[in-house]
Amino acid sequence: MPLIYLTTFIEAPVQKVFDLSRDISWHEKSMKHTGEKAVAGVTMGLINLGESVTWKAKHVGKQRYLTMKITEMQAPNNFTDEMIKGDFKSIKHQHFFKSIENGTLMIDLFEFRTPYGVVGSLFNQLYLTNYLKRLLELRNKQLKEAAERH
């Protein structure tokens, strides 16, 4: 199962970074290049424990739908969202926030499994893992800029 691990230092208070990470409207803005839009469940504001959101976006040349649910949350230290419906076999995205001197250390652990056996594994190695890592890095860069700007 591929695992993407990212750390981002953000010069902003931990609560601000935690809330921005759960903000549906901000997420749409940060993924505007994919046309990502919340179409069901929580479609605006902050998503909370037990709630879900269905995203519609164009990825890898196809319109896709992905429903994610917040399965764990300890504000403002962490939350986990997991796929409950979509093209993957599974997705688990753990978000950790640690208050440190001069800001927040944000850590992402993103695990996913694709269908299609060996073909899916090969696609992960050749393309998908890097594609998803770049998406997360872009999102984190924009989150950092937004949190530090306000």
C-alpha positions in Angstrom: 0.0 0.0 0.0 1.6 3.3 -1.0 2.2 5.9 1.7 2.8 9.6 1.2 4.4 11.4 4.1 4.7 15.2 4.1 5.7 17.7 6.7 5.0 21.4 6.4 6.0 24.2 8.8 3.5 27.0 8.9 4.0 30.3 10.8 0.5 30.4 12.2 -1.3 29.2 15.4 -2.2 25.5 15.5 -6.0 26.2 15.7 -5.9 28.3 12.6 -4.1 25.7 10.6 -6.3 22.9 11.9 -9.5 24.8 11.0 -8.2 25.8 7.6 -7.4 22.2 6.9 -11.1 21.3 7.5 -12.6 24.2 5.6 -14.6 22.9 2.6 -14.7 26.2 0.8 -11.0 26.8 1.2 -10.4 23.2 -0.1 -12.4 24.0 -3.2 -10.3 27.1 -3.8 -7.0 25.2 -3.3 -8.1 22.5 -5.8 -9.6 24.9 -8.4 -7.3 23.6 -11.1 -9.1 20.2 -10.9 -12.6 21.7 -10.7 -13.0 20.1 -7.3 -16.4 20.8 -5.8 -18.2 19.6 -2.7 -21.5 18.2 -4.0 -23.0 16.2 -1.1 -22.7 16.0 2.7 -20.9 18.9 4.2 -20.6 21.4 1.3 -19.4 24.5 3.2 -17.8 25.5 6.4 -15.8 23.2 8.7 -16.2 19.5 8.5 -16.4 17.7 11.9 -16.1 14.2 13.4 -18.6 11.8 11.9 -19.5 14.0 8.9 -18.8 13.3 5.3 -18.3 15.2 2.0 -18.6 14.0 -1.6 -16.1 15.7 -3.9 -16.6 15.9 -7.7 -13.4 16.6 -9.7 -11.6 15.9 -12.9 -8.5 13.7 -12.2 -6.5 11.6 -14.7 -8.7 12.7 -17.6 -12.0 11.6 -16.0 -14.8 13.2 -13.9 -14.7 11.4 -10.5 -16.6 11.3 -7.3 -15.1 10.6 -3.9 -16.9 10.5 -0.6 -14.7 11.0 2.5 -15.7 10.7 6.2 -14.0 12.2 9.2 -13.5 9.1 11.3 -11.2 10.5 14.0 -10.7 14.0 15.5 -8.9 15.5 18.5 -9.0 19.2 18.0 -6.7 20.9 17.3 -4.1 18.1 17.2 -5.3 15.7 14.5 -8.1 14.4 12.3 -8.5 11.5 9.9 -10.6 11.2 6.8 -11.3 7.9 5.1 -12.9 7.1 1.8 -16.3 5.5 2.1 -17.1 5.6 -1.7 -15.0 6.2 -4.7 -12.6 4.7 -7.4 -10.0 3.5 -4.9 -10.1 0.4 -2.8 -9.3 2.6 0.2 -7.9 6.0 1.2 -6.9 7.0 4.7 -5.5 10.5 5.2 -4.2 11.4 8.7 -3.6 15.0 9.4 -1.4 15.9 12.5 -0.8 19.4 13.9 1.9 20.2 16.4 2.2 23.6 18.0 5.9 24.5 18.0 7.9 27.7 18.5 6.9 30.3 15.9 4.1 28.2 14.4 2.7 24.8 13.6 4.2 21.7 12.2 1.7 20.0 9.9 2.2 16.3 9.1 0.2 14.4 6.4 0.1 10.6 6.2 -1.8 9.6 3.1 -2.3 5.9 2.4 -4.2 4.5 -0.5 -5.0 1.2 -2.3 -6.1 0.9 -5.9 -8.1 -1.9 -7.5 -6.9 -3.9 -10.5 -4.2 -6.0 -8.8 -0.8 -6.0 -10.5 -2.0 -3.4 -13.1 -3.1 -1.1 -10.3 0.2 -1.5 -8.5 2.2 -0.8 -11.6 0.0 2.4 -12.3 0.8 3.5 -8.7 4.5 3.1 -9.2 4.6 4.7 -12.6 2.2 7.6 -12.1 -0.5 7.8 -9.3 1.7 8.1 -6.2 3.7 11.0 -7.7 0.5 12.6 -8.9 -1.2 12.4 -5.5 2.0 13.6 -3.8 2.1 16.7 -6.0 -1.6 17.4 -5.3 -1.0 17.3 -1.5 2.2 19.4 -1.8 0.3 22.0 -3.8 -2.5 22.0 -1.3 -0.1 22.3 1.6 1.8 25.2 -0.1 -1.5 27.1 -0.6 -2.6 26.3 3.0 0.7 27.6 4.3 0.3 30.8 2.3 -3.3 31.4 3.4 -2.6 30.7 7.1 0.4 33.0 7.1 -1.3 35.8 5.2 -4.2 36.3 7.7 
